Amino acid sequence: MKKVAVVKGSEVSIGPFYLEDFIQDKESRAIVTVTKKELKKLAENLKLDYTDREIALSKKLLNAYLSKR
């Protein structure tokens, strides 16, 4: 059960209702990451030669870029 606090009417403050205070940006909620599997498939589709080391570096760079965005 939740506890309920009883207050007097004089203790309550009344202010304007701003809808923006309750809405979150969809972009900030979505966490986008790139996987090695996705990068390998992309490289194969583009017919690019790659090594596992290059894929790992690409993954780190892209995830860092997307997290700061």
PLY file of the C-alpha trace (Angstrom):
ply
format ascii 1.0
element vertex 69
property float x
property float y
property float z
element edge 68
property int vertex1
property int vertex2
end_header
0.00 0.00 0.00
1.08 3.56 -0.64
1.23 6.12 2.11
-0.96 9.18 1.72
-0.11 12.57 3.14
-2.98 14.82 4.17
-2.35 18.54 3.67
-4.35 21.68 4.24
-5.61 23.80 1.38
-3.34 26.65 2.38
-0.27 24.38 1.95
-1.04 23.65 -1.70
0.46 25.89 -4.35
-1.37 26.50 -7.60
0.54 27.12 -10.84
0.04 26.93 -14.58
-0.03 23.53 -16.27
2.69 23.11 -18.90
2.22 20.02 -21.05
5.89 20.11 -22.10
6.90 19.29 -18.52
5.30 15.86 -18.89
6.36 14.98 -22.44
9.75 13.44 -23.13
11.55 13.69 -26.44
11.30 10.46 -28.39
14.90 10.80 -29.55
16.28 11.04 -26.04
14.40 7.92 -24.93
15.61 5.73 -27.77
19.00 4.17 -27.22
20.54 3.23 -30.53
23.55 0.95 -30.69
25.33 -0.77 -33.54
26.35 -4.41 -33.34
29.28 -6.16 -34.96
26.85 -8.42 -36.79
25.10 -5.43 -38.38
28.42 -3.90 -39.42
29.60 -7.18 -40.96
26.38 -7.55 -42.95
26.65 -3.95 -44.14
30.26 -4.46 -45.22
29.32 -7.64 -47.08
26.42 -5.92 -48.83
28.76 -3.13 -49.91
31.37 -5.73 -50.93
34.01 -4.26 -48.63
36.98 -6.15 -47.21
37.23 -5.97 -43.43
38.91 -7.53 -40.41
37.45 -8.16 -37.00
39.68 -5.45 -35.61
38.29 -2.88 -38.05
34.72 -3.93 -37.23
35.40 -3.57 -33.49
36.88 -0.08 -33.99
33.96 0.95 -36.20
31.50 -0.29 -33.60
33.17 1.70 -30.82
33.31 4.87 -32.91
29.70 4.66 -34.09
28.32 3.88 -30.62
30.28 6.78 -29.11
29.00 9.12 -31.83
25.39 7.98 -31.41
25.50 8.26 -27.61
26.67 11.91 -27.78
24.04 12.78 -30.35
0 1
1 2
2 3
3 4
4 5
5 6
6 7
7 8
8 9
9 10
10 11
11 12
12 13
13 14
14 15
15 16
16 17
17 18
18 19
19 20
20 21
21 22
22 23
23 24
24 25
25 26
26 27
27 28
28 29
29 30
30 31
31 32
32 33
33 34
34 35
35 36
36 37
37 38
38 39
39 40
40 41
41 42
42 43
43 44
44 45
45 46
46 47
47 48
48 49
49 50
50 51
51 52
52 53
53 54
54 55
55 56
56 57
57 58
58 59
59 60
60 61
61 62
62 63
63 64
64 65
65 66
66 67
67 68
